[in-house]
Amino acid sequence: MIETRIAQSFTRQSMMTSLQASLVLARDGQCLIRAPLLDAFRQQHGAAHAGVAFALGDSAAGYAALTQLPEGQDVMTVEMKINLLAPALGDTVEAMGNVMRSGRRLSVVRAEVVVIRDTVRKTVALLQGTMIGVA
């Protein structure tokens, strides 16, 4: 099952553990990761450090790609671009990763990172990149 495979990999990511991130959704070509915005990962203005947006977006996009790879393969980032759209001021950060095109070894992926304050959601970053399947 896709969700079990992704969840097992996710639990081995110490970066996600440090961010107290949780895997919310993993299905064919999609992955959603959510994390509280911890004081330890804010920059000097109180917003989430850009590294938080990148880490969550990169992982969500990578796991989205992994959902489309055969059993026994893993995934690594080849390249990733991020556009920071607004300061991530809020309580929770979410990243939704999607596969745009999947090939035998390479997948083009994107992720949208949103911050949630109370019930208001705001897009703070967009990522696009390439993942590679590895044995």
CNS distance restraints for C-alpha pairs under 8 A (distance, minus, plus):
assign (resid   1 and name CA) (resid   5 and name CA) 6.45 0.50 0.50
assign (resid   2 and name CA) (resid   6 and name CA) 6.21 0.50 0.50
assign (resid   2 and name CA) (resid  26 and name CA) 6.92 0.50 0.50
assign (resid   2 and name CA) (resid  27 and name CA) 6.43 0.50 0.50
assign (resid   2 and name CA) (resid  28 and name CA) 7.59 0.50 0.50
assign (resid   2 and name CA) (resid  67 and name CA) 6.03 0.50 0.50
assign (resid   3 and name CA) (resid   7 and name CA) 5.92 0.50 0.50
assign (resid   3 and name CA) (resid  25 and name CA) 7.60 0.50 0.50
assign (resid   3 and name CA) (resid  26 and name CA) 5.30 0.50 0.50
assign (resid   3 and name CA) (resid  27 and name CA) 6.59 0.50 0.50
assign (resid   4 and name CA) (resid   8 and name CA) 6.09 0.50 0.50
assign (resid   5 and name CA) (resid   9 and name CA) 6.48 0.50 0.50
assign (resid   6 and name CA) (resid  10 and name CA) 6.00 0.50 0.50
assign (resid   6 and name CA) (resid  26 and name CA) 6.87 0.50 0.50
assign (resid   6 and name CA) (resid  63 and name CA) 6.68 0.50 0.50
assign (resid   6 and name CA) (resid  66 and name CA) 7.56 0.50 0.50
assign (resid   6 and name CA) (resid  67 and name CA) 7.37 0.50 0.50
assign (resid   7 and name CA) (resid  11 and name CA) 6.26 0.50 0.50
assign (resid   7 and name CA) (resid  23 and name CA) 6.96 0.50 0.50
assign (resid   8 and name CA) (resid  12 and name CA) 7.00 0.50 0.50
assign (resid   9 and name CA) (resid  13 and name CA) 7.12 0.50 0.50
assign (resid  10 and name CA) (resid  16 and name CA) 7.58 0.50 0.50
assign (resid  10 and name CA) (resid  23 and name CA) 7.31 0.50 0.50
assign (resid  11 and name CA) (resid  16 and name CA) 7.99 0.50 0.50
assign (resid  11 and name CA) (resid  17 and name CA) 7.53 0.50 0.50
assign (resid  13 and name CA) (resid  17 and name CA) 6.45 0.50 0.50
assign (resid  14 and name CA) (resid  18 and name CA) 6.10 0.50 0.50
assign (resid  15 and name CA) (resid  19 and name CA) 6.36 0.50 0.50
assign (resid  15 and name CA) (resid  55 and name CA) 7.93 0.50 0.50
assign (resid  16 and name CA) (resid  20 and name CA) 6.07 0.50 0.50
assign (resid  16 and name CA) (resid  21 and name CA) 5.17 0.50 0.50
assign (resid  16 and name CA) (resid  22 and name CA) 7.63 0.50 0.50
assign (resid  16 and name CA) (resid  56 and name CA) 7.81 0.50 0.50
assign (resid  17 and name CA) (resid  21 and name CA) 6.16 0.50 0.50
assign (resid  19 and name CA) (resid  35 and name CA) 6.42 0.50 0.50
assign (resid  19 and name CA) (resid  36 and name CA) 7.51 0.50 0.50
assign (resid  19 and name CA) (resid  38 and name CA) 7.36 0.50 0.50
assign (resid  19 and name CA) (resid  41 and name CA) 7.94 0.50 0.50
assign (resid  19 and name CA) (resid  52 and name CA) 7.93 0.50 0.50
assign (resid  20 and name CA) (resid  35 and name CA) 5.81 0.50 0.50
assign (resid  20 and name CA) (resid  36 and name CA) 6.84 0.50 0.50
assign (resid  21 and name CA) (resid  33 and name CA) 6.62 0.50 0.50
assign (resid  21 and name CA) (resid  34 and name CA) 5.44 0.50 0.50
assign (resid  21 and name CA) (resid  35 and name CA) 4.11 0.50 0.50
assign (resid  21 and name CA) (resid  36 and name CA) 7.11 0.50 0.50
assign (resid  22 and name CA) (resid  33 and name CA) 5.70 0.50 0.50
assign (resid  22 and name CA) (resid  34 and name CA) 5.37 0.50 0.50
assign (resid  22 and name CA) (resid  35 and name CA) 6.25 0.50 0.50
assign (resid  23 and name CA) (resid  31 and name CA) 7.82 0.50 0.50
assign (resid  23 and name CA) (resid  32 and name CA) 6.32 0.50 0.50
assign (resid  23 and name CA) (resid  33 and name CA) 4.76 0.50 0.50
assign (resid  23 and name CA) (resid  34 and name CA) 6.63 0.50 0.50
assign (resid  24 and name CA) (resid  31 and name CA) 7.61 0.50 0.50
assign (resid  24 and name CA) (resid  32 and name CA) 5.37 0.50 0.50
assign (resid  24 and name CA) (resid  33 and name CA) 5.53 0.50 0.50
assign (resid  24 and name CA) (resid  34 and name CA) 6.70 0.50 0.50
assign (resid  25 and name CA) (resid  30 and name CA) 7.54 0.50 0.50
assign (resid  25 and name CA) (resid  31 and name CA) 5.28 0.50 0.50
assign (resid  25 and name CA) (resid  32 and name CA) 4.90 0.50 0.50
assign (resid  25 and name CA) (resid  33 and name CA) 7.15 0.50 0.50
assign (resid  26 and name CA) (resid  30 and name CA) 5.86 0.50 0.50
assign (resid  26 and name CA) (resid  31 and name CA) 4.45 0.50 0.50
assign (resid  26 and name CA) (resid  32 and name CA) 6.64 0.50 0.50
assign (resid  26 and name CA) (resid  63 and name CA) 7.53 0.50 0.50
assign (resid  26 and name CA) (resid  64 and name CA) 7.01 0.50 0.50
assign (resid  26 and name CA) (resid  67 and name CA) 7.33 0.50 0.50
assign (resid  27 and name CA) (resid  31 and name CA) 6.47 0.50 0.50
assign (resid  27 and name CA) (resid  64 and name CA) 7.46 0.50 0.50
assign (resid  27 and name CA) (resid  67 and name CA) 6.50 0.50 0.50
assign (resid  28 and name CA) (resid  64 and name CA) 7.11 0.50 0.50
assign (resid  28 and name CA) (resid  67 and name CA) 5.38 0.50 0.50
assign (resid  28 and name CA) (resid  68 and name CA) 6.25 0.50 0.50
assign (resid  29 and name CA) (resid  64 and name CA) 4.75 0.50 0.50
assign (resid  29 and name CA) (resid  65 and name CA) 6.11 0.50 0.50
assign (resid  29 and name CA) (resid  67 and name CA) 5.88 0.50 0.50
assign (resid  29 and name CA) (resid  68 and name CA) 6.26 0.50 0.50
assign (resid  29 and name CA) (resid  97 and name CA) 7.97 0.50 0.50
assign (resid  29 and name CA) (resid  98 and name CA) 5.54 0.50 0.50
assign (resid  29 and name CA) (resid  99 and name CA) 5.03 0.50 0.50
assign (resid  30 and name CA) (resid  60 and name CA) 7.84 0.50 0.50
assign (resid  30 and name CA) (resid  61 and name CA) 7.64 0.50 0.50
assign (resid  30 and name CA) (resid  63 and name CA) 7.59 0.50 0.50
assign (resid  30 and name CA) (resid  64 and name CA) 4.45 0.50 0.50
assign (resid  30 and name CA) (resid  65 and name CA) 7.72 0.50 0.50
assign (resid  30 and name CA) (resid  67 and name CA) 7.53 0.50 0.50
assign (resid  30 and name CA) (resid  96 and name CA) 7.12 0.50 0.50
assign (resid  30 and name CA) (resid  97 and name CA) 5.53 0.50 0.50
assign (resid  30 and name CA) (resid  98 and name CA) 4.66 0.50 0.50
assign (resid  30 and name CA) (resid  99 and name CA) 6.67 0.50 0.50
assign (resid  31 and name CA) (resid  60 and name CA) 5.28 0.50 0.50
assign (resid  31 and name CA) (resid  61 and name CA) 6.90 0.50 0.50
assign (resid  31 and name CA) (resid  63 and name CA) 6.10 0.50 0.50
assign (resid  31 and name CA) (resid  64 and name CA) 4.92 0.50 0.50
assign (resid  31 and name CA) (resid  96 and name CA) 5.71 0.50 0.50
assign (resid  31 and name CA) (resid  97 and name CA) 5.09 0.50 0.50
assign (resid  31 and name CA) (resid  98 and name CA) 6.75 0.50 0.50
assign (resid  32 and name CA) (resid  60 and name CA) 5.94 0.50 0.50
assign (resid  32 and name CA) (resid  94 and name CA) 7.03 0.50 0.50
assign (resid  32 and name CA) (resid  95 and name CA) 5.67 0.50 0.50
assign (resid  32 and name CA) (resid  96 and name CA) 4.44 0.50 0.50
assign (resid  32 and name CA) (resid  97 and name CA) 6.31 0.50 0.50
assign (resid  33 and name CA) (resid  56 and name CA) 6.69 0.50 0.50
assign (resid  33 and name CA) (resid  59 and name CA) 7.99 0.50 0.50
assign (resid  33 and name CA) (resid  60 and name CA) 6.05 0.50 0.50
assign (resid  33 and name CA) (resid  94 and name CA) 5.65 0.50 0.50
assign (resid  33 and name CA) (resid  95 and name CA) 5.31 0.50 0.50
assign (resid  33 and name CA) (resid  96 and name CA) 6.60 0.50 0.50
assign (resid  34 and name CA) (resid  56 and name CA) 7.88 0.50 0.50
assign (resid  34 and name CA) (resid  92 and name CA) 7.09 0.50 0.50
assign (resid  34 and name CA) (resid  93 and name CA) 5.77 0.50 0.50
assign (resid  34 and name CA) (resid  94 and name CA) 4.33 0.50 0.50
assign (resid  34 and name CA) (resid  95 and name CA) 6.51 0.50 0.50
assign (resid  35 and name CA) (resid  92 and name CA) 5.74 0.50 0.50
assign (resid  35 and name CA) (resid  93 and name CA) 5.33 0.50 0.50
assign (resid  35 and name CA) (resid  94 and name CA) 6.43 0.50 0.50
assign (resid  36 and name CA) (resid  91 and name CA) 5.96 0.50 0.50
assign (resid  36 and name CA) (resid  92 and name CA) 4.33 0.50 0.50
assign (resid  36 and name CA) (resid  93 and name CA) 6.14 0.50 0.50
assign (resid  37 and name CA) (resid  41 and name CA) 7.13 0.50 0.50
assign (resid  37 and name CA) (resid  42 and name CA) 7.64 0.50 0.50
assign (resid  37 and name CA) (resid  48 and name CA) 6.62 0.50 0.50
assign (resid  37 and name CA) (resid  90 and name CA) 7.03 0.50 0.50
assign (resid  37 and name CA) (resid  91 and name CA) 5.19 0.50 0.50
assign (resid  37 and name CA) (resid  92 and name CA) 5.09 0.50 0.50
assign (resid  37 and name CA) (resid  93 and name CA) 6.25 0.50 0.50
assign (resid  38 and name CA) (resid  42 and name CA) 7.00 0.50 0.50
assign (resid  41 and name CA) (resid  48 and name CA) 5.98 0.50 0.50
assign (resid  41 and name CA) (resid  49 and name CA) 5.88 0.50 0.50
assign (resid  41 and name CA) (resid  52 and name CA) 7.06 0.50 0.50
assign (resid  42 and name CA) (resid  46 and name CA) 5.42 0.50 0.50
assign (resid  42 and name CA) (resid  47 and name CA) 5.29 0.50 0.50
assign (resid  42 and name CA) (resid  48 and name CA) 4.29 0.50 0.50
assign (resid  42 and name CA) (resid  49 and name CA) 5.02 0.50 0.50
assign (resid  43 and name CA) (resid  47 and name CA) 5.74 0.50 0.50
assign (resid  43 and name CA) (resid  48 and name CA) 6.02 0.50 0.50
assign (resid  43 and name CA) (resid  49 and name CA) 4.98 0.50 0.50
assign (resid  46 and name CA) (resid  89 and name CA) 6.93 0.50 0.50
assign (resid  47 and name CA) (resid  87 and name CA) 5.82 0.50 0.50
assign (resid  47 and name CA) (resid  88 and name CA) 4.94 0.50 0.50
assign (resid  47 and name CA) (resid  89 and name CA) 4.64 0.50 0.50
assign (resid  47 and name CA) (resid  90 and name CA) 7.46 0.50 0.50
assign (resid  48 and name CA) (resid  52 and name CA) 6.42 0.50 0.50
assign (resid  48 and name CA) (resid  53 and name CA) 7.56 0.50 0.50
assign (resid  48 and name CA) (resid  87 and name CA) 7.35 0.50 0.50
assign (resid  48 and name CA) (resid  88 and name CA) 5.19 0.50 0.50
assign (resid  48 and name CA) (resid  89 and name CA) 6.59 0.50 0.50
assign (resid  49 and name CA) (resid  53 and name CA) 7.28 0.50 0.50
assign (resid  49 and name CA) (resid  88 and name CA) 7.86 0.50 0.50
assign (resid  50 and name CA) (resid  54 and name CA) 6.25 0.50 0.50
assign (resid  50 and name CA) (resid  84 and name CA) 7.63 0.50 0.50
assign (resid  51 and name CA) (resid  55 and name CA) 5.89 0.50 0.50
assign (resid  52 and name CA) (resid  56 and name CA) 6.11 0.50 0.50
assign (resid  53 and name CA) (resid  57 and name CA) 5.90 0.50 0.50
assign (resid  53 and name CA) (resid  93 and name CA) 7.70 0.50 0.50
assign (resid  53 and name CA) (resid  95 and name CA) 7.72 0.50 0.50
assign (resid  53 and name CA) (resid 113 and name CA) 6.32 0.50 0.50
assign (resid  53 and name CA) (resid 125 and name CA) 6.80 0.50 0.50
assign (resid  54 and name CA) (resid  58 and name CA) 5.76 0.50 0.50
assign (resid  54 and name CA) (resid  82 and name CA) 7.05 0.50 0.50
assign (resid  54 and name CA) (resid 127 and name CA) 7.72 0.50 0.50
assign (resid  55 and name CA) (resid  59 and name CA) 6.09 0.50 0.50
assign (resid  56 and name CA) (resid  60 and name CA) 6.03 0.50 0.50
assign (resid  56 and name CA) (resid  94 and name CA) 7.37 0.50 0.50
assign (resid  56 and name CA) (resid  95 and name CA) 5.75 0.50 0.50
assign (resid  56 and name CA) (resid 113 and name CA) 7.67 0.50 0.50
assign (resid  57 and name CA) (resid  61 and name CA) 6.05 0.50 0.50
assign (resid  57 and name CA) (resid  95 and name CA) 5.16 0.50 0.50
assign (resid  57 and name CA) (resid  96 and name CA) 7.02 0.50 0.50
assign (resid  57 and name CA) (resid  97 and name CA) 6.64 0.50 0.50
assign (resid  57 and name CA) (resid 111 and name CA) 5.34 0.50 0.50
assign (resid  57 and name CA) (resid 112 and name CA) 6.77 0.50 0.50
assign (resid  57 and name CA) (resid 113 and name CA) 6.22 0.50 0.50
assign (resid  57 and name CA) (resid 126 and name CA) 7.96 0.50 0.50
assign (resid  57 and name CA) (resid 127 and name CA) 6.61 0.50 0.50
assign (resid  58 and name CA) (resid  62 and name CA) 5.98 0.50 0.50
assign (resid  58 and name CA) (resid  77 and name CA) 7.75 0.50 0.50
assign (resid  58 and name CA) (resid  80 and name CA) 7.41 0.50 0.50
assign (resid  58 and name CA) (resid  97 and name CA) 7.94 0.50 0.50
assign (resid  58 and name CA) (resid 111 and name CA) 7.34 0.50 0.50
assign (resid  58 and name CA) (resid 127 and name CA) 7.54 0.50 0.50
assign (resid  59 and name CA) (resid  63 and name CA) 6.03 0.50 0.50
assign (resid  59 and name CA) (resid  97 and name CA) 7.92 0.50 0.50
assign (resid  60 and name CA) (resid  64 and name CA) 6.13 0.50 0.50
assign (resid  60 and name CA) (resid  95 and name CA) 6.08 0.50 0.50
assign (resid  60 and name CA) (resid  96 and name CA) 5.92 0.50 0.50
assign (resid  60 and name CA) (resid  97 and name CA) 4.51 0.50 0.50
assign (resid  60 and name CA) (resid  98 and name CA) 7.82 0.50 0.50
assign (resid  60 and name CA) (resid 111 and name CA) 6.83 0.50 0.50
assign (resid  61 and name CA) (resid  65 and name CA) 6.35 0.50 0.50
assign (resid  61 and name CA) (resid  96 and name CA) 7.27 0.50 0.50
assign (resid  61 and name CA) (resid  97 and name CA) 3.97 0.50 0.50
assign (resid  61 and name CA) (resid  98 and name CA) 5.84 0.50 0.50
assign (resid  61 and name CA) (resid  99 and name CA) 7.10 0.50 0.50
assign (resid  61 and name CA) (resid 109 and name CA) 5.72 0.50 0.50
assign (resid  61 and name CA) (resid 110 and name CA) 5.87 0.50 0.50
assign (resid  61 and name CA) (resid 111 and name CA) 5.65 0.50 0.50
assign (resid  62 and name CA) (resid  66 and name CA) 6.24 0.50 0.50
assign (resid  62 and name CA) (resid  75 and name CA) 6.53 0.50 0.50
assign (resid  62 and name CA) (resid  76 and name CA) 6.96 0.50 0.50
assign (resid  62 and name CA) (resid  77 and name CA) 6.94 0.50 0.50
assign (resid  62 and name CA) (resid  97 and name CA) 7.45 0.50 0.50
assign (resid  62 and name CA) (resid 109 and name CA) 7.60 0.50 0.50
assign (resid  62 and name CA) (resid 131 and name CA) 6.48 0.50 0.50
assign (resid  63 and name CA) (resid  67 and name CA) 6.31 0.50 0.50
assign (resid  63 and name CA) (resid  75 and name CA) 7.74 0.50 0.50
assign (resid  63 and name CA) (resid  97 and name CA) 7.55 0.50 0.50
assign (resid  64 and name CA) (resid  68 and name CA) 7.36 0.50 0.50
assign (resid  64 and name CA) (resid  97 and name CA) 5.70 0.50 0.50
assign (resid  64 and name CA) (resid  98 and name CA) 5.59 0.50 0.50
assign (resid  64 and name CA) (resid  99 and name CA) 6.01 0.50 0.50
assign (resid  64 and name CA) (resid 109 and name CA) 7.81 0.50 0.50
assign (resid  65 and name CA) (resid  69 and name CA) 6.92 0.50 0.50
assign (resid  65 and name CA) (resid  75 and name CA) 7.30 0.50 0.50
assign (resid  65 and name CA) (resid  98 and name CA) 7.51 0.50 0.50
assign (resid  65 and name CA) (resid  99 and name CA) 5.84 0.50 0.50
assign (resid  65 and name CA) (resid 102 and name CA) 7.42 0.50 0.50
assign (resid  65 and name CA) (resid 107 and name CA) 6.33 0.50 0.50
assign (resid  65 and name CA) (resid 109 and name CA) 7.06 0.50 0.50
assign (resid  65 and name CA) (resid 131 and name CA) 6.96 0.50 0.50
assign (resid  66 and name CA) (resid  73 and name CA) 7.92 0.50 0.50
assign (resid  66 and name CA) (resid  74 and name CA) 6.48 0.50 0.50
assign (resid  66 and name CA) (resid  75 and name CA) 5.96 0.50 0.50
assign (resid  66 and name CA) (resid 133 and name CA) 7.71 0.50 0.50
assign (resid  68 and name CA) (resid 102 and name CA) 7.40 0.50 0.50
assign (resid  69 and name CA) (resid  73 and name CA) 6.41 0.50 0.50
assign (resid  69 and name CA) (resid  74 and name CA) 7.59 0.50 0.50
assign (resid  69 and name CA) (resid 133 and name CA) 7.02 0.50 0.50
assign (resid  72 and name CA) (resid 135 and name CA) 6.51 0.50 0.50
assign (resid  73 and name CA) (resid 133 and name CA) 6.11 0.50 0.50
assign (resid  73 and name CA) (resid 134 and name CA) 5.50 0.50 0.50
assign (resid  73 and name CA) (resid 135 and name CA) 4.70 0.50 0.50
assign (resid  74 and name CA) (resid 133 and name CA) 5.59 0.50 0.50
assign (resid  74 and name CA) (resid 134 and name CA) 5.16 0.50 0.50
assign (resid  74 and name CA) (resid 135 and name CA) 6.12 0.50 0.50
assign (resid  75 and name CA) (resid 131 and name CA) 6.37 0.50 0.50
assign (resid  75 and name CA) (resid 132 and name CA) 5.51 0.50 0.50
assign (resid  75 and name CA) (resid 133 and name CA) 4.54 0.50 0.50
assign (resid  75 and name CA) (resid 134 and name CA) 5.67 0.50 0.50
assign (resid  76 and name CA) (resid 131 and name CA) 5.58 0.50 0.50
assign (resid  76 and name CA) (resid 132 and name CA) 5.48 0.50 0.50
assign (resid  76 and name CA) (resid 133 and name CA) 6.67 0.50 0.50
assign (resid  76 and name CA) (resid 134 and name CA) 7.16 0.50 0.50
assign (resid  77 and name CA) (resid 129 and name CA) 7.64 0.50 0.50
assign (resid  77 and name CA) (resid 130 and name CA) 6.21 0.50 0.50
assign (resid  77 and name CA) (resid 131 and name CA) 4.53 0.50 0.50
assign (resid  77 and name CA) (resid 132 and name CA) 6.37 0.50 0.50
assign (resid  78 and name CA) (resid 129 and name CA) 7.44 0.50 0.50
assign (resid  78 and name CA) (resid 130 and name CA) 5.40 0.50 0.50
assign (resid  78 and name CA) (resid 131 and name CA) 5.31 0.50 0.50
assign (resid  78 and name CA) (resid 132 and name CA) 6.33 0.50 0.50
assign (resid  79 and name CA) (resid 129 and name CA) 5.31 0.50 0.50
assign (resid  79 and name CA) (resid 130 and name CA) 5.40 0.50 0.50
assign (resid  79 and name CA) (resid 131 and name CA) 7.23 0.50 0.50
assign (resid  80 and name CA) (resid 127 and name CA) 6.71 0.50 0.50
assign (resid  80 and name CA) (resid 128 and name CA) 5.69 0.50 0.50
assign (resid  80 and name CA) (resid 129 and name CA) 4.06 0.50 0.50
assign (resid  80 and name CA) (resid 130 and name CA) 6.50 0.50 0.50
assign (resid  81 and name CA) (resid 127 and name CA) 5.44 0.50 0.50
assign (resid  81 and name CA) (resid 128 and name CA) 5.36 0.50 0.50
assign (resid  81 and name CA) (resid 129 and name CA) 6.01 0.50 0.50
assign (resid  82 and name CA) (resid 125 and name CA) 6.74 0.50 0.50
assign (resid  82 and name CA) (resid 126 and name CA) 5.72 0.50 0.50
assign (resid  82 and name CA) (resid 127 and name CA) 4.36 0.50 0.50
assign (resid  82 and name CA) (resid 128 and name CA) 6.68 0.50 0.50
assign (resid  83 and name CA) (resid 125 and name CA) 5.47 0.50 0.50
assign (resid  83 and name CA) (resid 126 and name CA) 5.22 0.50 0.50
assign (resid  83 and name CA) (resid 127 and name CA) 6.32 0.50 0.50
assign (resid  84 and name CA) (resid 124 and name CA) 5.98 0.50 0.50
assign (resid  84 and name CA) (resid 125 and name CA) 4.46 0.50 0.50
assign (resid  84 and name CA) (resid 126 and name CA) 6.73 0.50 0.50
assign (resid  85 and name CA) (resid 123 and name CA) 7.23 0.50 0.50
assign (resid  85 and name CA) (resid 124 and name CA) 4.87 0.50 0.50
assign (resid  85 and name CA) (resid 125 and name CA) 5.29 0.50 0.50
assign (resid  85 and name CA) (resid 126 and name CA) 7.62 0.50 0.50
assign (resid  86 and name CA) (resid 123 and name CA) 7.42 0.50 0.50
assign (resid  86 and name CA) (resid 124 and name CA) 4.73 0.50 0.50
assign (resid  86 and name CA) (resid 125 and name CA) 7.20 0.50 0.50
assign (resid  87 and name CA) (resid 124 and name CA) 6.38 0.50 0.50
assign (resid  88 and name CA) (resid  93 and name CA) 7.89 0.50 0.50
assign (resid  88 and name CA) (resid 114 and name CA) 7.77 0.50 0.50
assign (resid  88 and name CA) (resid 115 and name CA) 5.75 0.50 0.50
assign (resid  88 and name CA) (resid 124 and name CA) 5.90 0.50 0.50
assign (resid  89 and name CA) (resid 115 and name CA) 6.81 0.50 0.50
assign (resid  89 and name CA) (resid 117 and name CA) 7.37 0.50 0.50
assign (resid  90 and name CA) (resid 115 and name CA) 5.82 0.50 0.50
assign (resid  90 and name CA) (resid 116 and name CA) 5.42 0.50 0.50
assign (resid  90 and name CA) (resid 117 and name CA) 4.33 0.50 0.50
assign (resid  90 and name CA) (resid 118 and name CA) 7.78 0.50 0.50
assign (resid  91 and name CA) (resid 115 and name CA) 7.20 0.50 0.50
assign (resid  91 and name CA) (resid 116 and name CA) 5.88 0.50 0.50
assign (resid  91 and name CA) (resid 117 and name CA) 5.34 0.50 0.50
assign (resid  91 and name CA) (resid 118 and name CA) 7.43 0.50 0.50
assign (resid  92 and name CA) (resid 115 and name CA) 5.66 0.50 0.50
assign (resid  92 and name CA) (resid 116 and name CA) 5.08 0.50 0.50
assign (resid  92 and name CA) (resid 117 and name CA) 6.93 0.50 0.50
assign (resid  93 and name CA) (resid 113 and name CA) 7.01 0.50 0.50
assign (resid  93 and name CA) (resid 114 and name CA) 5.77 0.50 0.50
assign (resid  93 and name CA) (resid 115 and name CA) 4.49 0.50 0.50
assign (resid  93 and name CA) (resid 116 and name CA) 6.25 0.50 0.50
assign (resid  94 and name CA) (resid 113 and name CA) 5.58 0.50 0.50
assign (resid  94 and name CA) (resid 114 and name CA) 5.29 0.50 0.50
assign (resid  94 and name CA) (resid 115 and name CA) 6.35 0.50 0.50
assign (resid  94 and name CA) (resid 116 and name CA) 7.89 0.50 0.50
assign (resid  95 and name CA) (resid 111 and name CA) 6.33 0.50 0.50
assign (resid  95 and name CA) (resid 112 and name CA) 5.57 0.50 0.50
assign (resid  95 and name CA) (resid 113 and name CA) 4.32 0.50 0.50
assign (resid  95 and name CA) (resid 114 and name CA) 6.42 0.50 0.50
assign (resid  96 and name CA) (resid 111 and name CA) 5.34 0.50 0.50
assign (resid  96 and name CA) (resid 112 and name CA) 5.40 0.50 0.50
assign (resid  96 and name CA) (resid 113 and name CA) 6.58 0.50 0.50
assign (resid  97 and name CA) (resid 109 and name CA) 7.11 0.50 0.50
assign (resid  97 and name CA) (resid 110 and name CA) 5.76 0.50 0.50
assign (resid  97 and name CA) (resid 111 and name CA) 4.18 0.50 0.50
assign (resid  97 and name CA) (resid 112 and name CA) 6.68 0.50 0.50
assign (resid  98 and name CA) (resid 109 and name CA) 5.72 0.50 0.50
assign (resid  98 and name CA) (resid 110 and name CA) 5.49 0.50 0.50
assign (resid  98 and name CA) (resid 111 and name CA) 6.15 0.50 0.50
assign (resid  99 and name CA) (resid 107 and name CA) 6.84 0.50 0.50
assign (resid  99 and name CA) (resid 108 and name CA) 6.15 0.50 0.50
assign (resid  99 and name CA) (resid 109 and name CA) 4.49 0.50 0.50
assign (resid  99 and name CA) (resid 110 and name CA) 6.56 0.50 0.50
assign (resid 100 and name CA) (resid 107 and name CA) 7.45 0.50 0.50
assign (resid 100 and name CA) (resid 108 and name CA) 5.48 0.50 0.50
assign (resid 100 and name CA) (resid 109 and name CA) 5.30 0.50 0.50
assign (resid 100 and name CA) (resid 110 and name CA) 7.00 0.50 0.50
assign (resid 101 and name CA) (resid 107 and name CA) 5.61 0.50 0.50
assign (resid 101 and name CA) (resid 108 and name CA) 5.19 0.50 0.50
assign (resid 101 and name CA) (resid 109 and name CA) 7.10 0.50 0.50
assign (resid 102 and name CA) (resid 106 and name CA) 6.40 0.50 0.50
assign (resid 102 and name CA) (resid 107 and name CA) 4.30 0.50 0.50
assign (resid 102 and name CA) (resid 108 and name CA) 6.46 0.50 0.50
assign (resid 103 and name CA) (resid 107 and name CA) 5.69 0.50 0.50
assign (resid 104 and name CA) (resid 133 and name CA) 7.96 0.50 0.50
assign (resid 105 and name CA) (resid 132 and name CA) 5.40 0.50 0.50
assign (resid 105 and name CA) (resid 133 and name CA) 4.96 0.50 0.50
assign (resid 105 and name CA) (resid 134 and name CA) 7.77 0.50 0.50
assign (resid 106 and name CA) (resid 130 and name CA) 6.60 0.50 0.50
assign (resid 106 and name CA) (resid 131 and name CA) 5.61 0.50 0.50
assign (resid 106 and name CA) (resid 132 and name CA) 4.59 0.50 0.50
assign (resid 106 and name CA) (resid 133 and name CA) 6.47 0.50 0.50
assign (resid 107 and name CA) (resid 130 and name CA) 5.56 0.50 0.50
assign (resid 107 and name CA) (resid 131 and name CA) 5.16 0.50 0.50
assign (resid 107 and name CA) (resid 132 and name CA) 6.45 0.50 0.50
assign (resid 108 and name CA) (resid 128 and name CA) 7.45 0.50 0.50
assign (resid 108 and name CA) (resid 129 and name CA) 5.80 0.50 0.50
assign (resid 108 and name CA) (resid 130 and name CA) 4.62 0.50 0.50
assign (resid 108 and name CA) (resid 131 and name CA) 6.51 0.50 0.50
assign (resid 109 and name CA) (resid 128 and name CA) 5.69 0.50 0.50
assign (resid 109 and name CA) (resid 129 and name CA) 5.40 0.50 0.50
assign (resid 109 and name CA) (resid 130 and name CA) 5.98 0.50 0.50
assign (resid 109 and name CA) (resid 131 and name CA) 7.22 0.50 0.50
assign (resid 110 and name CA) (resid 126 and name CA) 7.30 0.50 0.50
assign (resid 110 and name CA) (resid 127 and name CA) 5.28 0.50 0.50
assign (resid 110 and name CA) (resid 128 and name CA) 4.19 0.50 0.50
assign (resid 110 and name CA) (resid 129 and name CA) 6.29 0.50 0.50
assign (resid 111 and name CA) (resid 126 and name CA) 5.80 0.50 0.50
assign (resid 111 and name CA) (resid 127 and name CA) 5.02 0.50 0.50
assign (resid 111 and name CA) (resid 128 and name CA) 6.51 0.50 0.50
assign (resid 112 and name CA) (resid 123 and name CA) 6.96 0.50 0.50
assign (resid 112 and name CA) (resid 124 and name CA) 7.92 0.50 0.50
assign (resid 112 and name CA) (resid 125 and name CA) 6.04 0.50 0.50
assign (resid 112 and name CA) (resid 126 and name CA) 4.78 0.50 0.50
assign (resid 112 and name CA) (resid 127 and name CA) 6.51 0.50 0.50
assign (resid 113 and name CA) (resid 123 and name CA) 5.85 0.50 0.50
assign (resid 113 and name CA) (resid 124 and name CA) 5.80 0.50 0.50
assign (resid 113 and name CA) (resid 125 and name CA) 5.03 0.50 0.50
assign (resid 113 and name CA) (resid 126 and name CA) 6.25 0.50 0.50
assign (resid 114 and name CA) (resid 121 and name CA) 6.28 0.50 0.50
assign (resid 114 and name CA) (resid 122 and name CA) 5.23 0.50 0.50
assign (resid 114 and name CA) (resid 123 and name CA) 4.19 0.50 0.50
assign (resid 114 and name CA) (resid 124 and name CA) 5.37 0.50 0.50
assign (resid 114 and name CA) (resid 125 and name CA) 6.99 0.50 0.50
assign (resid 115 and name CA) (resid 121 and name CA) 5.77 0.50 0.50
assign (resid 115 and name CA) (resid 122 and name CA) 5.40 0.50 0.50
assign (resid 115 and name CA) (resid 123 and name CA) 6.48 0.50 0.50
assign (resid 115 and name CA) (resid 124 and name CA) 6.63 0.50 0.50
assign (resid 116 and name CA) (resid 120 and name CA) 5.58 0.50 0.50
assign (resid 116 and name CA) (resid 121 and name CA) 4.60 0.50 0.50
assign (resid 116 and name CA) (resid 122 and name CA) 6.51 0.50 0.50
assign (resid 117 and name CA) (resid 121 and name CA) 6.71 0.50 0.50
